Amino acid sequence: MSEIKNNRLLNLTAALLLAGFSCYILKELQSILLPLFVALIISFLFEPLYEWLKKKKFPSWAALISVIIAILIISNVVSVFAYTSINSFKDGIPKYVQKIEVLSVKVPAFLSSIGVSDDKIKETFNFSKYLNGENITNVLTAVLSGILGIFTNYVLILIYIIFILTEFSSIKKRVMVAFSHSEARTIADTLSDIFKDLRKYIVGKTLINLCHATIITIVFLIFGLDFAIVWGLFFFFMAYIPQIGSFIATIFPLIIALAQYDSIITPIVLLGIMLVVGYAMGSIVEPKVLGSRLNLSPLLLIFSLIFWGWMWGIVGMLLSVPVMSMIKIILGKFESTKPIAILMSNEITYEKEGAKK
């Protein structure tokens, strides 16, 4: 009995040491691992294009060059739009400072008119303390700059992408050579299922975010909201962070709308549209497209946001859900680790779907 307890203690100690060492490696090798994760996600996004080009009789090298050119064009266009929009946002924000200060005076006055005389409550609605132009600019700029800061390792990311894309097509062949026929078939099918599910999740999630951001941008342009493109980019990236990301992405354009429009009706209408679009994308479209692949426990999501945010900052928070979803998909493909994947899930339907497979 004591021997069993000692073994358990040793296993627990080893697990804690391994976890601590892994955290240390993730933190210390951030400059290498962060571009690798970004490259992995980009590779899954563009792998369908790479395979399609090869099916159209493109040589592998020509298909790879075409994909890299497409990535360069898209990333540069997005970067130019983002930096231009951020600069225009910085230049235009001072005119909203005065309006926000006026708003911070009107709200306490309104509270007094309806009989609220508590100074602490009124002080809570003093928006100028924490919604001044400098704070808004700093927060939004930090988020967008953190995201765009990924591309400071642009060359390293491209190198990773080249190797990952070439590995996708050759790994199955190497498995078939390295193992016996039955073992190779099992391993190859498992890897194929993992890649398929990961690709479906990453591509599906990115397309949903793009659709979400496009709808929001069009709505903002129709209503004439300032910095509509900035808010569109903001929605696209923040949608990778469930619940919290959508909330943050909604707050900032709402603040600008309150300062920009003289009537309260337009900001309320915009808020309603943002909430409806966000609900439709998150509760209707996403489950239909992704199924149980995003079926992650809310508690796990919170811890993963904290962990990856501590590890890699705002970029880590953006990558936290894709990374956890990839881990869950991989764990769900093996019988020995499937219970862990079920524990990571929010609904029991995952177990049923896993059994069907």
C-alpha positions in Angstrom: 0.0 0.0 0.0 2.8 2.4 0.9 4.6 1.5 -2.3 1.5 2.5 -4.3 1.3 5.8 -2.4 5.0 6.4 -3.1 4.5 5.8 -6.8 1.6 8.2 -6.9 3.6 10.8 -5.1 6.5 10.3 -7.5 4.1 10.6 -10.5 2.5 13.7 -9.1 6.0 15.3 -8.4 7.1 14.4 -12.0 4.0 15.8 -13.5 4.4 19.1 -11.5 8.0 19.4 -12.5 7.2 18.7 -16.1 4.4 21.3 -16.0 6.8 23.9 -14.5 9.5 23.1 -17.0 7.0 23.4 -19.8 5.9 26.8 -18.6 9.5 27.9 -18.3 10.2 26.8 -21.9 7.1 28.5 -23.2 8.0 31.7 -21.5 11.7 31.8 -22.3 11.3 30.6 -25.9 8.4 33.0 -26.7 10.3 34.6 -29.6 10.6 31.2 -31.3 7.4 29.4 -30.3 4.9 32.3 -30.8 5.8 32.7 -34.5 5.6 28.8 -34.8 2.0 28.8 -33.5 1.1 31.7 -35.8 2.7 29.9 -38.7 0.8 26.7 -37.9 -2.5 28.5 -37.9 -1.7 30.4 -41.1 -0.6 27.1 -42.7 -3.9 25.4 -41.9 -5.7 28.4 -43.4 -3.8 28.2 -46.7 -3.3 24.5 -46.9 -6.5 24.0 -48.9 -5.2 26.5 -51.5 -1.9 24.7 -51.6 -3.6 21.4 -52.2 -6.0 22.9 -54.8 -3.1 24.3 -56.8 -1.3 20.9 -56.8 -4.5 19.3 -58.0 -4.5 21.8 -60.9 -1.2 20.3 -62.0 1.0 23.0 -60.4 4.4 21.7 -59.3 4.8 21.7 -55.6 7.4 24.5 -55.6 5.1 26.7 -57.8 2.1 26.0 -55.6 4.2 26.9 -52.5 5.5 30.1 -54.1 1.9 31.1 -55.1 0.7 30.5 -51.5 3.6 32.6 -50.0 2.9 35.4 -52.5 -0.8 35.3 -51.5 0.2 35.5 -47.8 2.5 38.4 -48.5 -0.1 40.4 -50.3 -2.9 39.8 -47.8 -0.7 40.5 -44.7 0.8 43.7 -46.3 -2.7 45.0 -47.2 -4.0 44.3 -43.7 -0.9 45.9 -42.1 -1.3 49.0 -44.2 -5.0 49.3 -43.4 -4.4 48.7 -39.7 -1.5 51.1 -39.3 -3.3 53.8 -41.3 -6.4 53.4 -39.3 -4.6 53.4 -36.0 -2.8 56.7 -36.9 -6.1 58.3 -38.0 -7.7 57.1 -34.8 -4.9 58.7 -32.7 -5.2 62.0 -34.7 -9.0 62.0 -34.4 -9.4 61.0 -30.7 -8.8 64.4 -29.1 -12.1 65.8 -30.4 -13.9 63.1 -28.5 -12.2 64.0 -25.2 -14.4 67.1 -24.7 -17.6 65.2 -25.6 -16.7 62.4 -23.1 -16.1 65.0 -20.4 -19.5 66.6 -21.2 -21.1 63.2 -21.0 -19.5 62.5 -17.6 -21.2 65.7 -16.4 -24.6 65.0 -17.9 -24.9 61.5 -16.4 -24.5 62.6 -12.8 -26.9 65.5 -13.5 -29.4 63.1 -14.8 -29.0 60.9 -11.7 -29.6 63.9 -9.5 -32.8 64.7 -11.5 -34.2 61.3 -10.8 -33.4 61.5 -7.1 -30.0 59.7 -6.9 -27.9 61.8 -4.5 -25.2 59.3 -3.5 -21.8 60.9 -4.4 -20.2 57.5 -4.7 -22.7 56.4 -7.3 -22.2 59.7 -9.2 -18.4 59.3 -9.0 -18.8 55.8 -10.6 -20.3 57.4 -13.6 -17.5 60.0 -14.0 -16.5 58.6 -17.4 -13.7 61.1 -17.8 -11.6 59.3 -15.2 -11.2 56.1 -17.2 -12.7 56.9 -20.6 -10.5 59.8 -21.6 -8.9 60.0 -24.9 -5.5 58.9 -23.7 -6.8 55.7 -22.0 -9.0 54.7 -25.0 -6.1 55.3 -27.4 -3.6 53.4 -25.3 -5.8 50.4 -24.8 -6.8 50.1 -28.4 -3.4 50.8 -29.8 -1.8 48.3 -27.4 -4.2 45.6 -28.6 -3.8 46.3 -32.3 -0.1 46.9 -32.0 0.3 43.7 -30.1 -1.5 41.8 -32.8 0.5 43.5 -35.6 3.7 43.0 -33.6 3.5 39.3 -34.5 4.8 40.3 -37.9 8.0 41.6 -36.5 9.1 38.0 -36.9 7.7 38.0 -40.5 10.6 36.1 -42.1 10.7 33.5 -39.4 6.9 32.9 -39.8 7.3 32.5 -43.6 10.1 30.0 -43.1 7.9 28.0 -40.6 5.0 28.1 -43.1 7.2 26.8 -45.9 8.3 23.8 -43.8 4.9 23.1 -42.4 3.1 23.1 -45.8 5.7 20.8 -47.3 5.4 18.5 -44.2 1.7 18.2 -44.6 2.0 16.3 -47.9 5.0 14.1 -47.0 4.3 13.0 -43.5 1.7 10.4 -44.5 4.2 8.8 -47.0 6.9 8.6 -44.4 4.5 6.9 -41.9 3.7 4.3 -44.5 7.4 3.5 -45.0 8.3 3.6 -41.3 5.7 1.2 -39.9 4.1 -2.0 -40.8 1.1 -1.8 -43.1 -1.6 -2.2 -40.4 0.1 0.2 -38.0 0.9 2.7 -40.7 -2.7 2.7 -41.9 -4.0 3.4 -38.3 -1.4 6.1 -37.7 -2.0 7.7 -41.1 -5.8 7.7 -40.7 -5.5 9.2 -37.2 -3.1 12.0 -38.5 -5.5 12.6 -41.4 -8.4 13.0 -39.1 -6.5 15.3 -36.8 -5.4 17.5 -39.7 -8.9 17.5 -41.2 -10.5 18.6 -37.9 -7.9 21.2 -37.1 -8.2 22.6 -40.6 -12.0 22.7 -40.4 -11.9 24.5 -37.1 -9.2 27.1 -38.0 -10.6 27.9 -41.5 -14.2 27.9 -40.2 -13.5 30.1 -37.2 -11.5 32.6 -39.4 -14.3 32.8 -42.0 -16.9 33.3 -39.3 -14.8 36.1 -37.7 -14.3 37.6 -41.2 -18.0 37.5 -41.9 -18.7 39.0 -38.4 -16.2 41.8 -38.9 -17.5 42.6 -42.4 -21.1 42.9 -41.3 -20.2 45.1 -38.4 -18.0 47.3 -40.6 -20.7 47.7 -43.2 -23.2 48.7 -40.5 -20.8 51.2 -39.0 -20.2 52.7 -42.5 -23.9 53.0 -43.1 -24.4 54.8 -39.8 -21.3 56.9 -40.5 -19.5 55.9 -37.3 -15.9 57.1 -37.3 -13.1 54.6 -37.6 -15.3 51.9 -39.0 -12.4 50.0 -40.4 -10.6 50.1 -37.1 -13.6 48.6 -35.4 -13.9 45.9 -38.1 -10.3 44.8 -37.6 -10.9 44.9 -33.8 -13.9 42.7 -34.1 -12.1 40.2 -36.3 -9.2 39.7 -34.0 -11.2 39.9 -30.7 -13.7 37.3 -31.9 -11.0 34.7 -31.4 -11.5 35.3 -27.7 -15.0 34.0 -26.8 -17.4 36.1 -24.8 -14.7 38.5 -23.3 -13.4 39.4 -26.8 -16.9 40.3 -28.2 -17.7 42.3 -25.0 -14.5 44.4 -25.3 -14.9 44.8 -29.1 -18.5 46.1 -28.4 -17.6 48.6 -25.7 -15.1 50.7 -27.6 -17.3 51.6 -30.7 -20.2 52.2 -28.3 -18.1 54.8 -26.4 -17.2 56.5 -29.6 -20.8 56.4 -30.8 -22.0 58.0 -27.5 -19.4 60.8 -28.0 -20.0 61.2 -31.8 -23.8 61.4 -32.0 -25.9 64.0 -30.3 -28.9 61.6 -29.9 -28.7 58.6 -27.7 -31.0 56.7 -30.1 -28.2 55.9 -32.7 -25.7 54.4 -30.1 -28.6 52.3 -28.7 -29.5 51.0 -32.2 -25.8 50.3 -32.9 -25.5 48.4 -29.6 -28.6 46.4 -30.5 -27.2 45.5 -33.9 -23.8 44.5 -32.5 -25.4 42.3 -29.8 -27.7 40.6 -32.4 -24.9 40.0 -34.9 -22.7 38.7 -32.1 -25.4 36.4 -30.8 -26.2 35.1 -34.3 -22.5 34.4 -35.1 -21.7 32.9 -31.7 -24.8 30.9 -30.9 -26.2 30.0 -34.3 -23.6 30.1 -37.1 -20.6 28.9 -35.1 -22.1 25.7 -33.7 -23.5 24.8 -37.1 -20.1 25.3 -38.8 -17.8 24.0 -36.1 -20.0 21.5 -34.3 -18.5 20.3 -31.1 -15.0 21.5 -32.0 -15.4 24.7 -30.0 -17.3 22.9 -27.2 -14.8 24.0 -24.5 -15.6 24.4 -20.8 -16.2 28.1 -19.9 -13.9 27.6 -16.8 -11.2 26.1 -19.0 -11.6 29.1 -21.4 -11.1 31.5 -18.5 -8.0 29.7 -17.2 -6.6 29.4 -20.7 -7.0 33.1 -21.3 -5.2 33.9 -18.1 -2.5 31.4 -18.7 -1.7 32.3 -22.3 -2.2 36.0 -21.6 0.4 35.7 -18.9 2.7 33.7 -21.2 2.5 35.7 -24.4 0.4 38.9 -23.7 -2.5 39.9 -25.9 -1.4 37.7 -28.7 -1.4 34.7 -26.3 -5.0 35.6 -25.4 -6.0 35.6 -29.1 -4.3 32.3 -29.6 -5.6 30.7 -26.4 -8.8 29.3 -27.8 -7.4 28.0 -31.1 -4.5 26.4 -29.2 -6.9 24.8 -26.6 -9.2 23.6 -29.4 -6.3 22.0 -31.3 -5.2 20.3 -28.1 -8.7 19.0 -27.4 -9.2 17.7 -31.0 -5.8 15.9 -30.8 -6.6 14.4 -27.4 -10.0 13.3 -28.6 -8.5 11.2 -31.4 -6.8 8.7 -29.0 -8.6 6.3 -26.7 -6.1 6.8 -23.9 -6.6 10.6 -23.8 -10.2 10.9 -24.9 -11.4 11.2 -21.2 -9.3 14.4 -20.9 -10.9 15.8 -24.1 -14.3 15.0 -22.6 -13.4 16.8 -19.4 -12.3 19.8 -21.5 -15.7 19.9 -23.1 -18.8 21.9 -22.0 -21.5 19.4 -23.2 -21.8 15.7 -22.9 -22.7 15.5 -26.7 -18.9 15.4 -27.3 -18.7 11.9 -25.8 -21.5 10.7 -28.1 -19.9 12.2 -31.1 -16.6 10.7 -30.2 -18.2 7.3 -29.8 -19.6 7.6 -33.3 -16.2 8.1 -34.7 
